[in-house]
Structures are given as C-alpha cells and as structure tokens.
Amino acid sequence: MNPDLLLPIITSMGWLILAGVGLRSHQLGFGQVAKMAIAWVVIFGGVFLAVEWFLIAQGTASALM
C-alpha cells in the first residue's frame, strides 16, 4: 500500500462512520442497518480499489515510457 494513501483511507473510514451514524439515526432495525452498512463498505471499498488500480496502472504506464 502506498503511504500517500494513508490520509484518504483514514478520511474514508471517518465518512463510513458518519454514514453509519446517519443510518442509525433513522431508528431502523438492526438487520436493515447492517445491510446498508455493508453496502456502504462495499461502495467505499470499490472506489478505493478503483483509485488504487488507476494509480498503479498510471505508474506502470509511465515506467514503460
């Protein structure tokens, strides 16, 4: 993992916590909150992986030139 991505990972976890608190404030059942929380983790994880893949691909392409 790239050390430059440490701050974005920490801030993403903060946003996930805020999303979880927002979901919980709607007084939904635990099952619904758990499903929505998993969906948020999947969304953030997918975006993180896409950005990481793009940065690796960009570095590999620049190394080939």
Secondary structure as UniProt FT lines:
FT   HELIX           3..5
FT   HELIX           6..24
FT   TURN            25..27
FT   HELIX           30..64
//
